[in-house]
Structures are given as C-alpha cells and as structure tokens.
C-alpha cells in the first residue's frame, strides 16, 4: 500500500489480521516502545474491536491516531508515536 494522506510514510507495519482483542493493541504498544518520537506505525487488523481499541490506546498514551483505512480484510490503522 503506497503512502497517502490517510496512510503517510511509515516506519513499521504490524500485521495482526486473524488476531482477536487485545492482540493488535498489545503489539502496537510493544512496537511503540522501540520507536522514536514522530515514527508512524501501521497496524493491520480485522478484529472489529480494533476500531475502538487503537484510537482509545492513542488517547490514553498521548500518541496520535492518524487514520483508519479499509484494507480487505479489516483495516489499516496509522498511529504517530509521540512519546519516545
């Protein structure tokens, strides 16, 4: 998937399609620990709970939820890591 306004250039991909809650958010949290501030991570997830869980994790941790783009199956969730 090429970079776009909804999915900017990214430093990392996490493919958690086929995994149920809370696996996508846990994988994102682990990856965020190893990222510099400003890095963008895209999480691929097809669990419907990810649509709520990933934005909520961003709000709770001070990271920026950029977008959710349909990516059959599921969606691609872009997150900018603000805390290094």
Order of alpha helices (4+ residues) and beta strands (2+ residues): beta-alpha-beta-alpha-beta-beta
